[in-house]
Amino acid sequence: MTTYDFPRDLHAAQMRLHQLRAEQYALGLALPWSVEPADGWTAPKTVQGGEPRSLPPSPGYTEAQTREIARLRSEVLTVAITVTTHPYWGTCSEGLVDLRTALKHFHGPACEYDAAA
């Protein structure tokens, strides 16, 4: 089994990124289907045999929902930049893609890392 010594701050940033993306997903499930207010609609059964589909009227996003979407997007971008530009990546001579992939799936303990070293 491969052992990874990811720095604590890099590991924490990646875990925060996972958390933020989960928050975005959950928010997306809770939002109305349309950003702007829209009438509901029903699509008839299709020629290919699909069942009719209906959506109720959408009230559109509230100001609070719009602000929360913007906040999450901004924070995801900030944390993603932190992860991708971390000084640790400059210490890796090869296998960078594999290491970055491993970090996304890494749940073990992180190590101490001195960026000045």
Residue frames as qw, qx, qy, qz and C-alpha x, y, z in Angstrom:
[[0.000, 0.889, 0.457, 0.000, 0.00, 0.00, 0.00],
 [0.402, 0.495, -0.018, 0.770, 1.32, 3.44, -0.95],
 [0.379, -0.659, -0.403, 0.510, 1.96, 5.92, 1.86],
 [0.256, 0.722, 0.194, 0.613, 1.46, 9.62, 1.21],
 [0.432, -0.416, -0.350, 0.720, 2.94, 12.42, 3.27],
 [0.104, 0.720, 0.354, 0.588, 0.70, 15.30, 2.32],
 [0.139, 0.164, -0.375, 0.902, 1.18, 18.51, 4.32],
 [0.005, -0.466, -0.767, 0.441, -1.50, 19.19, 6.90],
 [0.204, 0.526, 0.108, -0.819, -2.55, 22.49, 5.40],
 [0.288, 0.212, -0.677, -0.643, -2.83, 20.97, 1.91],
 [0.173, -0.236, -0.956, -0.001, -4.82, 18.03, 3.26],
 [0.059, 0.511, 0.575, -0.636, -7.08, 20.41, 5.23],
 [0.257, 0.422, -0.212, -0.843, -7.66, 22.55, 2.14],
 [0.282, 0.034, -0.843, -0.457, -8.59, 19.49, 0.06],
 [0.111, -0.382, -0.883, 0.250, -11.01, 18.32, 2.77],
 [0.142, 0.523, 0.279, -0.793, -12.53, 21.83, 2.86],
 [0.267, 0.269, -0.538, -0.753, -12.90, 21.69, -0.92],
 [0.210, -0.197, -0.945, -0.154, -14.79, 18.39, -0.63],
 [0.030, -0.495, -0.681, 0.539, -17.03, 19.95, 2.02],
 [0.185, 0.466, -0.035, -0.864, -17.75, 23.04, -0.06],
 [0.283, 0.109, -0.731, -0.612, -18.60, 20.99, -3.13],
 [0.162, -0.345, -0.919, 0.098, -20.98, 18.88, -1.02],
 [0.067, 0.538, 0.418, -0.729, -22.62, 22.10, 0.20],
 [0.237, 0.330, -0.391, -0.826, -22.97, 23.29, -3.40],
 [0.242, -0.097, -0.906, -0.334, -24.57, 19.98, -4.40],
 [0.095, -0.464, -0.802, 0.364, -27.01, 20.06, -1.49],
 [0.136, 0.506, 0.136, -0.841, -27.94, 23.67, -2.24],
 [0.228, 0.189, -0.632, -0.716, -28.50, 22.79, -5.88],
 [0.191, -0.281, -0.935, -0.100, -30.96, 20.06, -4.88],
 [0.073, -0.567, -0.628, 0.529, -32.89, 22.51, -2.70],
 [0.048, 0.339, -0.147, -0.928, -33.10, 25.35, -5.23],
 [0.649, 0.540, 0.306, -0.440, -36.09, 25.94, -7.51],
 [0.763, 0.217, 0.502, 0.346, -35.64, 24.52, -11.00],
 [0.412, 0.715, 0.229, 0.516, -35.44, 28.00, -12.57],
 [0.402, -0.084, -0.237, 0.881, -33.26, 30.96, -11.56],
 [0.213, -0.050, -0.067, -0.974, -35.93, 33.41, -12.68],
 [0.545, 0.235, 0.583, -0.554, -39.64, 33.00, -11.92],
 [0.229, 0.170, -0.757, -0.588, -41.16, 30.73, -14.55],
 [0.789, -0.013, 0.020, -0.614, -44.47, 29.08, -15.31],
 [0.609, -0.172, 0.773, -0.042, -44.76, 25.35, -14.85],
 [0.525, 0.427, -0.486, -0.553, -44.99, 23.10, -17.87],
 [0.794, -0.021, 0.594, -0.125, -45.87, 19.61, -19.00],
 [0.191, 0.453, -0.712, -0.502, -44.16, 17.84, -21.86],
 [0.889, 0.107, -0.003, -0.446, -46.26, 15.24, -23.64],
 [0.847, -0.154, 0.490, 0.138, -45.20, 11.64, -24.04],
 [0.058, 0.657, -0.537, -0.525, -42.40, 11.51, -26.60],
 [0.782, 0.395, -0.336, -0.346, -42.29, 9.54, -29.82],
 [0.399, 0.404, -0.804, 0.175, -39.47, 7.41, -28.37],
 [0.677, -0.352, -0.643, -0.068, -41.79, 6.25, -25.60],
 [0.242, 0.100, -0.528, 0.808, -40.71, 8.57, -22.80],
 [0.190, -0.648, -0.711, 0.195, -43.26, 9.36, -20.15],
 [0.012, 0.862, 0.185, 0.471, -44.80, 12.82, -19.86],
 [0.530, -0.152, -0.396, 0.734, -42.87, 15.14, -17.58],
 [0.148, -0.881, -0.296, -0.338, -44.17, 18.07, -15.57],
 [0.424, -0.002, -0.388, 0.818, -42.56, 20.80, -13.53],
 [0.149, -0.813, -0.523, 0.211, -44.47, 23.09, -11.19],
 [0.180, 0.926, 0.007, 0.331, -44.17, 26.86, -11.44],
 [0.691, -0.063, -0.291, 0.659, -40.82, 28.14, -10.15],
 [0.207, -0.939, -0.217, 0.166, -40.65, 31.15, -7.88],
 [0.468, 0.739, -0.259, 0.410, -37.05, 31.74, -8.99],
 [0.636, -0.060, -0.482, 0.599, -34.11, 32.16, -6.63],
 [0.329, -0.912, -0.232, 0.075, -34.40, 34.43, -3.63],
 [0.150, 0.894, -0.333, 0.258, -31.80, 37.11, -2.91],
 [0.590, -0.593, 0.533, -0.129, -30.45, 34.93, -0.09],
 [0.913, 0.123, 0.374, 0.110, -30.12, 31.92, -2.39],
 [0.592, 0.760, -0.044, 0.265, -28.33, 33.99, -5.02],
 [0.134, -0.853, 0.444, -0.241, -25.91, 35.33, -2.38],
 [0.773, -0.365, 0.515, -0.058, -25.27, 31.82, -1.05],
 [0.872, 0.409, 0.197, 0.183, -24.52, 30.53, -4.55],
 [0.358, 0.850, -0.222, 0.315, -22.06, 33.38, -5.11],
 [0.430, -0.735, 0.482, -0.207, -20.43, 32.83, -1.70],
 [0.888, -0.127, 0.441, 0.039, -19.98, 29.11, -2.30],
 [0.764, 0.594, 0.072, 0.242, -18.60, 29.63, -5.82],
 [0.114, 0.887, -0.332, 0.300, -16.12, 32.21, -4.55],
 [0.582, -0.593, 0.532, -0.162, -14.99, 30.03, -1.66],
 [0.933, 0.138, 0.316, 0.100, -14.65, 26.94, -3.88],
 [0.596, 0.742, -0.096, 0.290, -12.50, 28.94, -6.29],
 [0.148, -0.842, 0.433, -0.286, -10.30, 30.30, -3.49],
 [0.738, -0.397, 0.538, -0.094, -9.76, 26.89, -1.88],
 [0.900, 0.360, 0.209, 0.128, -9.20, 25.19, -5.25],
 [0.393, 0.830, -0.267, 0.293, -6.48, 27.73, -6.02],
 [0.429, -0.702, 0.519, -0.230, -4.94, 27.07, -2.61],
 [0.893, -0.090, 0.442, -0.006, -4.86, 23.33, -3.32],
 [0.818, 0.513, 0.154, 0.208, -3.52, 23.57, -6.85],
 [0.356, 0.806, -0.248, 0.403, -0.83, 26.16, -6.15],
 [0.731, -0.670, 0.129, 0.002, 0.42, 24.78, -2.83],
 [0.067, 0.799, -0.596, -0.049, 4.25, 24.86, -2.53],
 [0.713, -0.216, 0.665, -0.058, 4.25, 21.10, -1.87],
 [0.825, 0.509, 0.242, -0.030, 3.64, 20.42, -5.57],
 [0.330, 0.868, -0.369, 0.044, 6.95, 22.12, -6.38],
 [0.367, -0.572, 0.727, -0.096, 8.77, 19.48, -4.32],
 [0.836, 0.151, 0.517, -0.107, 7.38, 16.61, -6.41],
 [0.120, -0.491, 0.634, 0.586, 9.71, 15.58, -9.21],
 [0.298, 0.043, -0.775, -0.556, 7.39, 13.15, -11.00],
 [0.216, -0.360, -0.907, 0.027, 4.04, 11.47, -10.73],
 [0.101, 0.035, 0.233, -0.967, 2.31, 14.78, -10.10],
 [0.568, -0.130, -0.392, -0.712, -0.98, 13.73, -11.68],
 [0.653, -0.205, -0.728, 0.033, -1.05, 10.55, -9.59],
 [0.285, -0.126, -0.569, 0.761, -0.25, 12.51, -6.43],
 [0.284, -0.032, 0.030, -0.958, -2.97, 15.10, -7.10],
 [0.666, -0.169, -0.548, -0.477, -5.43, 12.30, -7.75],
 [0.559, -0.162, -0.738, 0.341, -4.35, 10.52, -4.58],
 [0.034, -0.001, -0.399, 0.916, -4.91, 13.70, -2.55],
 [0.507, -0.151, -0.236, -0.815, -8.52, 13.85, -3.72],
 [0.825, -0.208, -0.460, -0.254, -9.08, 10.37, -2.28],
 [0.452, 0.207, -0.659, 0.564, -6.71, 10.63, 0.71],
 [0.572, -0.676, -0.185, -0.426, -8.25, 10.29, 4.16],
 [0.805, -0.186, -0.377, 0.419, -5.18, 9.33, 6.20],
 [0.411, -0.803, -0.101, 0.420, -3.12, 11.50, 8.53],
 [0.453, 0.846, -0.082, 0.270, -1.22, 14.42, 7.03],
 [0.759, -0.137, -0.202, 0.603, 2.39, 15.17, 7.88],
 [0.202, -0.851, -0.002, 0.485, 4.21, 18.27, 8.99],
 [0.663, 0.477, 0.279, 0.504, 5.61, 20.14, 6.01],
 [0.279, -0.692, 0.013, 0.666, 7.96, 23.06, 5.98],
 [0.571, 0.783, 0.242, 0.052, 7.35, 25.12, 2.83],
 [0.007, 0.932, -0.348, -0.103, 10.72, 26.84, 3.33],
 [0.682, -0.357, 0.609, 0.191, 12.64, 23.57, 3.09]]
